[in-house]
Amino acid sequence: MWQESSNLTNAFGDLSIGSIWQETPDCSESSLVSQLQTTLDLQQQLDIFSMSAGRVLPLCGMTLNTHSSNLQARGSKKGAYHHQSKLVLENQVLAEISYDSAHAFTPLVQRQLLLLESEWLFALRNALLVSRLQQMALKDPLTTLGNRRFFDDSFVKSVQLAKRHQLPLTLLLLDLDNFKQVNDNSGHYVGDEVLIAVADCMRESLRATDSLFRFGGDEFAVLLSDSDAEHADVVADRLLQSIYTNAFLASHNVGCSIGMARLSAEHQPRDLFHAADEALYQAKLSGKGRVSQYNGGRIKLLEKAAHSLLAAS
């Protein structure tokens, strides 16, 4: 069962540059290369590297940018001085690293950091490869949204975190309307194009921080947190409108129905999912093209959602 990570020691500024936090292997007497080889986790490698870099120059922040992620070392914050460097191995740019400090990055400091960076390159490449394989295992290959496995893991974590810190969380379940007719009449290739178009609508109408998933088939899910969770009816309506106004989807008479449920104090993950699933079922029964909300044992149809543009199938 997932557990939220405990607070970690800050590696920057006056909070013990050389300290080793609990997720990082205790290799303080080993070389940097040896320490980095103890883990294939990008965050842990960044934290290990930040401690060695902090011995060259007191740092207050460090960021690692790769093609798929943006990571910060523990306790990072902006500094008066900034320095960037590209991590290149065998003519391939692996990542870009950014340093922040209250002190200037002199040419000597930059050379010393460059030497440290060279010690990271092989371990970094291995970690990036593992990260890419992990991401591929959690992505739906057609739409590149999170797959069912990723949803199951993210859903449990999100519910536990929201309950622990008393934060809002809302689950949206989407089911496409008239999708079967597309496959039957136009073939599975066009059906795939429909699914890709829906995924694009989801990405365009929802914030990048939202968690978007495709279960398989024509079923999708969205996890909303923070302010979006509190205004989930507005978000759901925006998503519905985006799908209904998409020219390609409209040409194939495809829309969607949405079931929505908000996390309550007594909800376990299965309860929240069941509530959203029941709301989706009621949205489909009510004529499709609707948003339906589960609220305290009741199903409320949100009539202000987009007018259905589809004929009932």
Buried (B, 14 or more C-beta within 10 A) or exposed (E): EEEEEEEBBBBBBEEBBEBBBEBBBEBEEEEBEEBBBBBBBBBBBBBBBBBBBBEBBBBBBBBBBBEEEEBBBBBBEEBEBEBEBEBBBEEEEBBBBBBBBEEEBEEEBBEBBEEBBEBBBBBBBBBBEBBEEEBEEBBBEBBBBBBBEBBBEBBBBBBBBBBEEEBBBBBBBBBBBBBEBBBEEEEEEEBBBBBBBBBBBBBEBBEEEBBBBBBEEBBBBBBBBBEBBBBBBEBBBBBBBBBBEBEBBBEBBBBBBBBBBBBBEEBEBEBBBBBBBBBBBBBBEBEBBBBBBBBEEEBBBBEEBBEBBBEEE
